[in-house]
Amino acid sequence: MQSCDTLLFAEIIVTQDESRSIIYNGGVAISEGNIMCIDTAAAVRSQYTSENVMELGNSLLMPGLINSHTHAAMTLLRGAADDLPLMDWLNNHIFPVEQNLTAEKVELGALLACAEMTRYGTTSFCDMYLIEDATYKAVDQSGLRVLGGEGLFMFPSPAYPDFDAGIKLVRELEAKWNKHPRIRQAVMPHAVYTTTPEILTTCREVAEELDIPIHIHLAETPAETKACVESFGKRPVEYAHSLGLLSGRTTVAHAVDVTDDEISLLAETGTNVAHNPESNMKLASGMAPVEKMLAKGVNVTLGTDGAASNNALNMFTEMASCAFLHKVQLLDPTAASAQTVLDMATCNGARTMGQSDIGSLAVGNQADIIAIDLTQPNLLPMHNPVSQLVYSTTGAEVHMSMVAGEVLYRDGKYLKIDYPALIDAAKDVAKWVQKKIQKRS
Ligand SMILES: [Zn+2]
C-alpha cells in the first residue's frame, strides 16, 4: 500500500487521455499536485491509502476546462453595454472605462472572473489585458492557472506610456512571475490594427528570446481584413506570416475571416487558433471555418473572449454554442461533434497553454480536476457522458474544482476567495463603471 495526499472516487471519469478512455466506477490518487494513479476504484483502493478520501459517488470527474482566450477583468463591463454597433460599443462604452482602469480595479475584475471560472469548471485560461500584473495577483489568490500577457498596443495603455515601456514591462513581469507554479506568460500584441510591423517584429523577437508563447487577435472580422489590406497591402494572416509571427509558439484568437490558403498556412506553420463562437456571434463578427481548420490539422481551441462580448465565462455553454453554430453554418448535423468540441476545450487548449500535463487526466499530469453532480435532472438518464457534457451540462452542476490537487471550490463554497466580500466589491464597482460610461455619452 502506498499513501498519497488525496484519493477521489466517482461513478464516471472522462479522462480525455490519448485513447479518450472513460472509466466507470473510477478512482484517482494524487500526490504533490500530480496524478499518481487513475484506474477503476477497486484497483486504486487496492494500491493507495490517504487521510483525505473524497467519495464523490454519483459524480463525473473530468479535466478542468481550458478557456483559451479571454480578458478576465472585463467582467467589470459585463452587461454595461450590449446590442450596439461595434465602434459605438468600443469608443463610447468599453474604452472610456478601460482608459481609467487601475491595478485595484483590474484585480477585482480578474478575481470575479476567477470565481466564475472556478464555479463553472474552468481551471486554466489564456488572458490578455491591461495591467496584467493585477490579474496575476488574482490568479495567485484564486488558485487557478493562467497563461497571461500584457496587451501591447502602439498607443499608451493604463500600464505604460508607449510600446517601448510596454515591452519592458513584459520583461519585468516575466522576471517577477516566472517561478510561479501556476502563472505563465506570453507576449501578447493586441491585434494587427493596434500595432505596427515594427512592434510585431519586436514582439516575435522577445518571445523567441524569452522562449514564451505569442497570443494575438487575428482575422476577427471582414472589416479588419479590409483595413489590413489598406494599411499593409496584405490580409491579416498573410501579413502576420510575412513578419514571422505564425508558428507553433503562436495562438491567434478568432481566425474568422480566413481563406482556404490561409487555413493551409495556419496548418503548415503549426499556429494554434483560439475559437470564440459566442463572442463572434454576439459581436456579429462571422463564423470561423472551424471544420475546415480541423480537417487541415490546425489545433483549434475554445475560448469565451471577454465577459463584455459573451457575456459569461462559461466553457460548458460555450461548448454547446460551438457545436450548434458549426452544424447550422454547414447545414450538417455531423459537424463539430461532441467529442471534437470537448477536445477543443481540454487537450487542444493545453497546447495553447504550452502545457502537455493539463487538459487530460493521466498518470503524471497535473491534478486539475472538476466533479459534476450526475443526480441533476438535466443529466438523467446517462447514455453517453461526452454527449451529456457538451449538450446538457450548464456548468451549474460542477460541485468541486481542483487545481494541482488543491480544492478551490466545493459544494457551493470557495476555499480561496472571500466570496461575500467579492459580491460587495462588485456592487460598488458597477457604480464607478456606469459613471465613466455616462461621462462619455
Ligand atoms: Zn479577445
Residues whose N, C-alpha, C, O or C-beta is under 5 A from the ligand:
A	BS01	ZN	D305
